[in-house]
Amino acid sequence: MSSRLGRALSLLVGSGVIAGAAALWGMSRQCPALPRRLACQLLFQRCVPGPSVQFRSYLSAHGRGPLGSESESTDFRASDCVRASSQYLEFDSEADAENEVVQRLGAASYVLAHDKVATVGDRLPEERAVLTFPQGRDSEVLRRKGSVVHILSSRSLDHALELERRLAADKSEQYFFDPNVQLARSLVNGIQKEHMAMEQVSAELLRRRSRLAEIRTERETLIAEIRRAADHASAAKSFAERQRWKDARADMMAQKTRLVAAENDAQKEEMSCEDEMAKHQARLAGLQERLASLEGGLDSARHRLASPTP
């Protein structure tokens, strides 16, 4: 009995070892640098990704981030099977971007680095922070320039730092952080918002004009009824009939007074709506003019993006 149990346990352990080895072999094919990382963990050594470790993107997404910011993110898998991500958050204002960095600094367990660097000739200084968080949340490398925040995150801080180093040489990132490009994207967002606001104001203006037309039609109909009541009162043969038409005319006159007041209010609302539309049109024209004046700076940024890396 004991020998059978021993053989069964041996088979079970052997099957587990074979399954684990097969899984490890499969992972090592996808992550050729995985054995080195596992060896470092077994020896309780720090495993810093070297030049042989590659980062391959496998997922990209675009959506909304905090405070209504535009979010563009890319997920990477390193060749040692460590995952990392790169996320750009573009806010409506520099103050919102700065507030996002402040909140992340406050939530961090440790702030390993935090500084601001102003590049000569660059009107937008760059803020950088290296953060670690309570267990269960990725470490982060934050970079803010103007209204754009770049977040590099990974469970391995070394991998986040290495990804930062490699992306720093990426010309597409230089284009994204270019102050002219940032301003242009902000202006385009502003133009889109003005168009949306104008559509809403236009719909409201149509509604108010329709209501004003209804009030005027009702008032004209009532004036005709008042005239008929006056005619009937003049043609009445008895005092009672004449009084009845006079009372009806008095009621209609009171109703007319209320309609005139409602018409005046509707006209004021229409004028208010037209003023609001004019303000949106003026802001839209200003934004479009500023965007047109940026073409030279944008052409320069595009040239840097297209030029070969020295």
Buried (B, 14 or more C-beta within 10 A) or exposed (E): EEEEEEEEEEEEEEEEEEEEEEEEEEBBEEBBBBEBBBEBEEEEEEBEBEEEBBBEEEEEEEEEBBBEBBBBBBBBBBBBBBBBBBBBBBBBEBEBBBBBBEEBEEEBEEEEEBEEEEEEEEEBEBBBBBBBBEEEBBBBBBBBBBBBBBBBBBBBBBBBBBBBEBBEEEBEBBBBBBBBBBBBBBBEBBBEBBEEBBEEBEEBBEEBBEBBEEBBEBBEEBBEBBEBBBEBBEEBEEEEEBEBBBEBBEEBEEBBEEBEEBBEEBBEBBEEBBEBBEBBEEBBEBBBEBBEEBEEBBEEBBEEBEEEEE
